[in-house]
Amino acid sequence: MFGSVQRAMAIGVLLSAFLAVCGLAAPCLVTPVIDRPGSDAYCDAVAPLIERAETTIDLLLSTADVTGVPLWEGILAAAERGVIVRVLLDASDWAPEITRGNEEVVEYLSERGIDCRLDDPAVTTHAKLLIVDRAVVALGSTNWNRYAFGTHEQTNVVVEASEVGRVFGEYFDRLWEARLAEEGIELGTFDPVSDGATIVPLPDGPGTALYASLVLELLRGARRSVHVAMYRVSIYPSYPDSLANELVDALISAAGRGLDVRVLIDDCSTYAESADANLASAITLHQRGIEVRLDAPEETTHAKLIVIDGESVVLGSTNWNYYSLERNVEVNVGLLRIPAVAAPFEAYFEILWESGRPLAP
C-alpha cells in the first residue's frame, strides 16, 4: 500500500493522450489530491495553480470562510497582477448560516476589488471548483474553510487539459450569468465504455443527472470490484425510481454478480438527519449482502469517491441523496481506465476501510 497516503497524496500522472468529452486527443496531466486530517495536500496543490495563473481564475464554492483560508492571499495577489478573478458562492434558502458566512466572503473580496457574488437562493450550489486560465481544473469535496482544510477526509483531483477546462469554463459562465437553466448543459457525445483512458467532465445542474448516468453505467459494467467512500447516502422507500435508489440497487446487483463491493459511509454524528439517513442506508446495504462500514464518530469523511475495478474513478461534490443527485449544482469528473490515477485512490479507500467500524461483528 502507498505509505505516503497515511498523510496526504498528490501524484501527477501524465497521459500522452485521452479521449475528451468532445472526442479530441490532447496532452493531459492528472494529479490525485488526497487530504487527510492534519495534512495540507489540497492547499499545497492549489496554491501553485493560483500563483501561476496568467489570465483568469474562476472559483465556485458551496461554503467559504474569510479566516483560516491561506489561499485568499494568492487570489488577491493574482488580481493585483491583472488576472481576472470571479468567485461565485452559494446563497442558501435552507441554511442561513451558509449564506451569512458566504456574505462575509463576498464583502471581504469585493472590498479588495474581486468580482464576487452569491448565486440564486433558490438554487443550491454544492460544487467545489477552481478553473485557472480555462485550462487547469481543481475539483472534489473540499470547501474553502479551516474545517475542510484541516480536519476532514477529502478527495480531489487536478486536471490540466484544455478540453476539460473549456467544458467547466463554459459551465461556470452560465452559472455566473444565471443562464444555466435556459441553456442547460451540452457536453457532446462520449462513450464511457470504450477502450482507452477517458476523462469525462460532469458538471450538473437541476435535472441534468450527468453524474448519476455515468456512475450507473459504470456500476452495471463493473467486472471485479466497486469501492465507495461517501459522506451521505440516502434510500427512499417511498420513491423507488429515485436516482439514489437506482445507485444503491446497482451496488446490490454488482454484489449479486460476485464482485467485491464495499461501502464506507460517514457517521455524520454532528447532523442528526444525515446520521439517521446514513445508518438506515448502511443497514439496508448490509441486509442485502454488501459489506458496509461507518467511520468513527469523531471523524468526518467528506469524500465522495467511487473506485471501480481498480482502474476507474469518479469523484467530486455529489453525495448519494436526492438533492445532490437531482437538484443541486454539482461538479464531478470521471477518470476512466487510468490505473495509475486509480491506484492512490484505491489505497486511500483501503486505509479508510481498515479504520472503519463494521455494522456487525
KOLSE-371233 format. One record per residue (C-alpha): x negated, y negated, z negated; residue in three letters. Coordinates in steps of 0.5 Angstrom, whole numbers, plus 500, padded with zeros to 3 digits. Each point is the difference from the previous one (the first is absolute). Example, Ala and Ser with C-alpha at 12.3 -4.5 7.8 and 13.67 -1.06 7.14 Angstrom:
475509484Ala;498493502Ser;
//
This chain:
500500500Met;498493501Phe;497498494Gly;500493501Ser;507500501Val;500500492Gln;499493500Arg;502497507Ala;499501507Met;499496506Ala;498504506Ile;499498507Gly;502504506Val;498498507Leu;504503505Leu;498500507Ser;507499503Ala;507501497Phe;507500503Leu;503494498Ala;507499500Val;501497507Cys;495505503Gly;494496500Leu;493503498Ala;495496497Ala;495500494Pro;502500493Cys;498500493Leu;504503495Val;498499492Thr;504504495Pro;500496494Val;502504493Ile;501496494Asp;499503493Arg;502496493Pro;494496499Gly;497500507Ser;500494505Asp;500504506Ala;505496503Tyr;497493499Cys;494503502Asp;502502507Ala;505494501Val;495494498Ala;495501505Pro;506500505Leu;503494498Ile;492497500Glu;499502507Arg;507497503Ala;499495505Glu;507498503Thr;506503496Thr;502503493Ile;507503499Asp;502502494Leu;506504498Leu;502502493Leu;505502495Ser;497497494Thr;494496498Ala;497496494Asp;496494500Val;496502495Thr;496507500Gly;499500507Val;493498503Pro;502501507Leu;503493500Trp;493497500Glu;499503506Gly;507498503Ile;498493498Leu;493500503Ala;503503507Ala;505494500Ala;495495499Glu;495502505Arg;506500505Gly;503507500Val;508499501Ile;503504494Val;507502499Arg;503503494Val;507503499Leu;503502493Leu;506504498Asp;506496497Ala;504505497Ser;507499498Asp;500506496Trp;493499496Ala;500493498Pro;493501496Glu;497502507Ile;503493503Thr;497496494Arg;493503501Gly;500499507Asn;503493500Glu;494498496Glu;495503505Val;504496505Val;499494496Glu;492501499Tyr;499502507Leu;504494503Ser;496495496Glu;494502503Arg;502500507Gly;502507501Ile;506501504Asp;504505495Cys;508501500Arg;505505497Leu;504505504Asp;508500501Asp;502502493Pro;505505503Ala;494504503Val;495504495Thr;493499503Thr;497506496His;494500505Ala;492499498Lys;497498507Leu;494496502Leu;498498507Ile;494497502Val;498497507Asp;506504502Arg;495506501Ala;499503493Val;506502495Val;499502493Ala;507503497Leu;502505495Gly;503500493Ser;496494497Thr;504494498Asn;495494498Trp;501500492Asn;495502495Arg;504506498Tyr;500502507Ala;492499501Phe;498503493Gly;505505497Thr;504503506His;498506504Glu;500497507Gln;499503507Thr;499495506Asn;496500507Val;497495504Val;500501508Val;496496504Glu;503501507Ala;503494505Ser;507504502Glu;501501492Val;499493499Gly;504498505Arg;506504498Val;500498493Phe;499493502Gly;506499504Glu;504503495Tyr;497495495Phe;502495505Asp;507502500Arg;501500492Leu;496493500Trp;505497505Glu;506504497Ala;502503506Arg;499508499Leu;507501499Ala;501498507Glu;494502504Glu;499507496Gly;494504500Ile;498503507Glu;494504500Leu;500503507Gly;499508500Thr;496505497Phe;499507499Asp;498502493Pro;500507501Val;495499506Ser;493503499Asp;494495498Gly;499495495Ala;506495500Thr;502493496Ile;507498499Val;502494497Pro;506500496Leu;503493499Pro;507501497Asp;506495499Gly;507501498Pro;503506504Gly;494502504Thr;497506496Ala;494501505Leu;496503493Tyr;505505499Ala;501502507Ser;492501501Leu;500504493Val;506504501Leu;497503507Glu;493501497Leu;503504494Leu;504504505Arg;494502504Gly;495501494Ala;496506500Arg;496501494Arg;502495494Ser;503494498Val;498496494His;504494498Val;498495494Ala;506495500Met;502494495Tyr;507501501Arg;504506502Val;508500500Ser;505505502Ile;507498502Tyr;505506499Pro;506495502Ser;496498506Tyr;498507504Pro;498496506Asp;495495497Ser;493500502Leu;498501493Ala;504507500Asn;497501507Glu;493500498Leu;501504494Val;504505504Asp;494500505Ala;495502494Leu;504505498Ile;500503507Ser;493500500Ala;499503494Ala;505506502Gly;495501506Arg;495502495Gly;496493500Leu;496497495Asp;505495498Val;498496493Arg;503493498Val;497496495Leu;505494497Ile;499494496Asp;503501493Asp;503493500Cys;500499493Ser;501493499Thr;506500505Tyr;506504497Ala;504500507Glu;494502504Ser;498505495Ala;506504500Asp;500500507Ala;493503501Asn;502505494Leu;506502504Ala;497501506Ser;494504497Ala;505505497Ile;503501507Thr;494501504Leu;497505494His;507503500Gln;499501508Arg;494503500Gly;495494500Ile;494499496Glu;501493496Val;496497495Arg;501493497Leu;494495498Asp;499498493Ala;505495497Pro;494495498Glu;498500508Glu;503497506Thr;499504506Thr;503495505His;497503506Ala;505502506Lys;496506503Leu;501506505Ile;495504502Val;502506505Ile;495506502Asp;494496497Gly;500496506Glu;505495501Ser;502495495Val;506495499Val;499494495Leu;503493499Gly;505497496Ser;506504501Thr;503504494Asn;505506501Trp;506496498Asn;506497503Tyr;498493501Tyr;493501501Ser;501505506Leu;506497503Glu;501492498Arg;493497498Asn;495497504Val;494505499Glu;493502503Val;497506501Asn;495504505Val;500507503Gly;493502500Leu;501507504Leu;495506502Arg;494496497Ile;497505495Pro;494495498Ala;505495497Val;505505497Ala;494503496Ala;499495495Pro;508499499Phe;501508499Glu;494500495Ala;504494496Tyr;506504500Phe;497506497Glu;497495495Ile;507497498Leu;503508500Trp;495502496Glu;501495495Ser;508500501Gly;505504495Arg;504506502Pro;507500499Leu;500507497Ala;494504497Pro;
//
